[in-house]
């Protein structure tokens, strides 16, 4: 059985691929590996390229979000000078 799990470590939330199975002595075991992390601003899951390629071979399509807006210090300074805001409520 395989599933995705999120675990918070410090201020970051990492995404793990967990695989559960029964060991030689009939006890349940699981193996976890990091496959990505959650963007702290948008909450979107960002997967490692190796995990995306692995799933693509299994005919499972995973897309990383590309619509996250990034602003430089110059953008913020220019915005502050013009008295504009990026976020409007």
N, C-alpha and C positions, 0 to 999 in steps of 0.2 A: 504494500500500500504506500502511496506517495502523496504528499500534500505540502502546501506552502504554509510557513509559520512566520510571524513577525516577533522580533525580540528587541526590546529597547536596551541599548548599551550607552550609558551617558546621555548625550543629547541627540544621538542618532538612533534610528529604527532600522535594523537590518532584516532582510528577508532570507529565510532558510528554506531549502528543499529538504524535507524529512522523508526518509524511507524506513518503514517498519517491517520487521520480519521476525521469524522464530529462529532462535539459535539452536545449536546442537543439543542442548539440555532442555529444549522445549520452552524456554523463557523468551518473552517478547523483548526484542532489542530494536534500537533505532539509530540511524546515522543521520547527522545533519551536516549540511554544507551551505556556506553563504552564496547566494545567487544574485544579490542586489541589495539596495537600500531604498528607504522611503525619503522623498524630498521633504525637508522640514517645512518649507514654505507652502507648497501646493498639496502635499500629501500624496503625490503621484508615485507609483512604484517605478524605480529605475533599475533595470536588470543588467547584469554583466553581459558583454558581447558573447562570451563563451557559452553561457546558458541559453542565450537566444539562438545561437548556431546549433546547439545540441537539440533544442526543441524543434527547430526548423527541419532537422533530419527526421524527426518523428511526425512531421506534417502538422505541427502545432505552431501557429504564428503568434509571436509576442512582439508588440511594438512599444518602444520607449516613447514617452511623451516628448514632443518637440515644440509645444506651444508655450513653454515656460519663458516668461519675459525676464531678461537679465538687463540690469542698468549699470552703467559705469559711474564712477565718481563725477566725471565731467557732466554726464546727463543729470545727475542729482543737483550739482551746483548750478547748472544752467536753469533747471526747473525752479530752484529756490530763488534765483535772481528774478525770474519772471513771475514769481508768486503763483505758480501753478502747482497742482498736486497730482500725483500719480494715482492715488486711490480716492475715489469719490463715493461717498456713502449716501 
